[in-house]
């Protein structure tokens, strides 16, 4: 049974940092495709960052330079380091995984992923 569990969310002031974690069971971080997504109230879920089994990463253009996705194979965990946070980063953040081949253009698309965590809330205040 595949299970993804996110943690690390919380409330932070503008300019602060958070590191989100996604621990996987029933799925190997060493393989497959992994992504972080976010959804703010009233908005569609959007791709934030993605990483594949060769450590190739992809980021939403607007977030490049502030967010970093990484993985720890030994811990079977995927991370999202978020720096210089802004109020507009406030959202529920989800990790997702998929074992099917994903073209680079699809790796930030929520519809490309079959497995999802329950999400962790990030709130950034002024």
DRENNU-777686 format. One line per field, with one value per residue (C-alpha): residue number from 1; residue in three letters; x, y, z. Coordinates in steps of 0.25 Angstrom, whole numbers, plus 5000, padded with zeros to 4 digits. Example, Ala and Ser with C-alpha at 12.3 -4.5 7.8 and 13.67 -1.06 7.14 Angstrom:
<atoms>
i <- c(1 / 2);
aa <- c(ALA / SER);
u <- c(5049 / 5055);
v <- c(4982 / 4996);
w <- c(5031 / 5029);
</atoms>
This chain:
<atoms>
i <- c(1 / 2 / 3 / 4 / 5 / 6 / 7 / 8 / 9 / 10 / 11 / 12 / 13 / 14 / 15 / 16 / 17 / 18 / 19 / 20 / 21 / 22 / 23 / 24 / 25 / 26 / 27 / 28 / 29 / 30 / 31 / 32 / 33 / 34 / 35 / 36 / 37 / 38 / 39 / 40 / 41 / 42 / 43 / 44 / 45 / 46 / 47 / 48 / 49 / 50 / 51 / 52 / 53 / 54 / 55 / 56 / 57 / 58 / 59 / 60 / 61 / 62 / 63 / 64 / 65 / 66 / 67 / 68 / 69 / 70 / 71 / 72 / 73 / 74 / 75 / 76 / 77 / 78 / 79 / 80 / 81 / 82 / 83 / 84 / 85 / 86 / 87 / 88 / 89 / 90 / 91 / 92 / 93 / 94 / 95 / 96 / 97 / 98 / 99 / 100 / 101 / 102 / 103 / 104 / 105 / 106 / 107 / 108 / 109 / 110 / 111 / 112 / 113 / 114 / 115 / 116 / 117 / 118 / 119 / 120 / 121 / 122 / 123 / 124 / 125 / 126);
aa <- c(UNK / UNK / UNK / UNK / UNK / UNK / UNK / UNK / UNK / UNK / UNK / UNK / UNK / UNK / UNK / UNK / UNK / UNK / UNK / UNK / UNK / UNK / UNK / UNK / UNK / UNK / UNK / UNK / UNK / UNK / UNK / UNK / UNK / UNK / UNK / UNK / UNK / UNK / UNK / UNK / UNK / UNK / UNK / UNK / UNK / UNK / UNK / UNK / UNK / UNK / UNK / UNK / UNK / UNK / UNK / UNK / UNK / UNK / UNK / UNK / UNK / UNK / UNK / UNK / UNK / UNK / UNK / UNK / UNK / UNK / UNK / UNK / UNK / UNK / UNK / UNK / UNK / UNK / UNK / UNK / UNK / UNK / UNK / UNK / UNK / UNK / UNK / UNK / UNK / UNK / UNK / UNK / UNK / UNK / UNK / UNK / UNK / UNK / UNK / UNK / UNK / UNK / UNK / UNK / UNK / UNK / UNK / UNK / UNK / UNK / UNK / UNK / UNK / UNK / UNK / UNK / UNK / UNK / UNK / UNK / UNK / UNK / UNK / UNK / UNK / UNK);
u <- c(5000 / 5006 / 5006 / 5012 / 5012 / 5016 / 5021 / 5028 / 5017 / 5014 / 5013 / 5025 / 5027 / 5030 / 5045 / 5045 / 5048 / 5042 / 5046 / 5035 / 5037 / 5030 / 5032 / 5028 / 5024 / 5021 / 5028 / 5043 / 5048 / 5060 / 5051 / 5040 / 5035 / 5032 / 5026 / 5022 / 5009 / 5001 / 4987 / 4982 / 4967 / 4959 / 4971 / 4975 / 4985 / 4999 / 5012 / 5023 / 5035 / 5038 / 5050 / 5053 / 5061 / 5073 / 5072 / 5067 / 5058 / 5048 / 5042 / 5031 / 5037 / 5032 / 5038 / 5052 / 5063 / 5054 / 5050 / 5058 / 5054 / 5063 / 5062 / 5069 / 5068 / 5073 / 5061 / 5052 / 5048 / 5046 / 5048 / 5044 / 5053 / 5046 / 5053 / 5049 / 5035 / 5024 / 5009 / 5006 / 5012 / 5001 / 4995 / 4993 / 5005 / 5005 / 5015 / 5012 / 5018 / 5016 / 5023 / 5020 / 5029 / 5026 / 5031 / 5038 / 5027 / 5017 / 5025 / 5018 / 5004 / 4995 / 4988 / 5001 / 5002 / 4994 / 4999 / 4997 / 4999 / 4989 / 4996 / 5003 / 4998 / 5008 / 5004 / 5012 / 5009 / 5014);
v <- c(5000 / 5013 / 5024 / 5038 / 5046 / 5061 / 5069 / 5082 / 5092 / 5103 / 5118 / 5127 / 5142 / 5147 / 5145 / 5133 / 5118 / 5105 / 5091 / 5081 / 5066 / 5055 / 5041 / 5030 / 5015 / 5005 / 5014 / 5016 / 5030 / 5024 / 5022 / 5028 / 5043 / 5052 / 5065 / 5076 / 5083 / 5094 / 5099 / 5112 / 5114 / 5117 / 5113 / 5101 / 5092 / 5096 / 5089 / 5095 / 5085 / 5071 / 5062 / 5049 / 5036 / 5043 / 5055 / 5064 / 5075 / 5084 / 5097 / 5106 / 5118 / 5128 / 5120 / 5117 / 5122 / 5121 / 5107 / 5094 / 5080 / 5068 / 5054 / 5045 / 5031 / 5025 / 5031 / 5029 / 5044 / 5056 / 5070 / 5084 / 5095 / 5108 / 5121 / 5136 / 5132 / 5142 / 5143 / 5138 / 5125 / 5122 / 5109 / 5094 / 5087 / 5073 / 5063 / 5053 / 5041 / 5033 / 5021 / 5024 / 5031 / 5045 / 5055 / 5067 / 5076 / 5068 / 5067 / 5079 / 5075 / 5070 / 5061 / 5053 / 5047 / 5036 / 5036 / 5047 / 5051 / 5058 / 5071 / 5081 / 5095 / 5107 / 5120 / 5133 / 5146 / 5160);
w <- c(5000 / 4996 / 5006 / 5006 / 5018 / 5018 / 5030 / 5032 / 5029 / 5039 / 5041 / 5037 / 5035 / 5021 / 5018 / 5026 / 5022 / 5024 / 5020 / 5016 / 5017 / 5010 / 5015 / 5006 / 5009 / 4998 / 4988 / 4986 / 4986 / 4978 / 4966 / 4959 / 4959 / 4971 / 4971 / 4981 / 4978 / 4985 / 4986 / 4991 / 4995 / 4983 / 4973 / 4965 / 4970 / 4963 / 4962 / 4970 / 4968 / 4962 / 4963 / 4956 / 4959 / 4952 / 4961 / 4949 / 4955 / 4950 / 4956 / 4954 / 4947 / 4958 / 4969 / 4963 / 4973 / 4985 / 4986 / 4985 / 4983 / 4988 / 4992 / 5003 / 4997 / 5011 / 5018 / 5006 / 5007 / 4998 / 5003 / 4999 / 5004 / 5003 / 5005 / 5005 / 5007 / 5003 / 5007 / 4993 / 4996 / 5006 / 5002 / 5005 / 5000 / 4995 / 4991 / 4979 / 4973 / 4960 / 4954 / 4940 / 4930 / 4931 / 4920 / 4926 / 4921 / 4930 / 4943 / 4949 / 4944 / 4956 / 4946 / 4943 / 4958 / 4963 / 4978 / 4987 / 5002 / 5011 / 5010 / 5020 / 5022 / 5020 / 5024 / 5022 / 5029 / 5027);
</atoms>
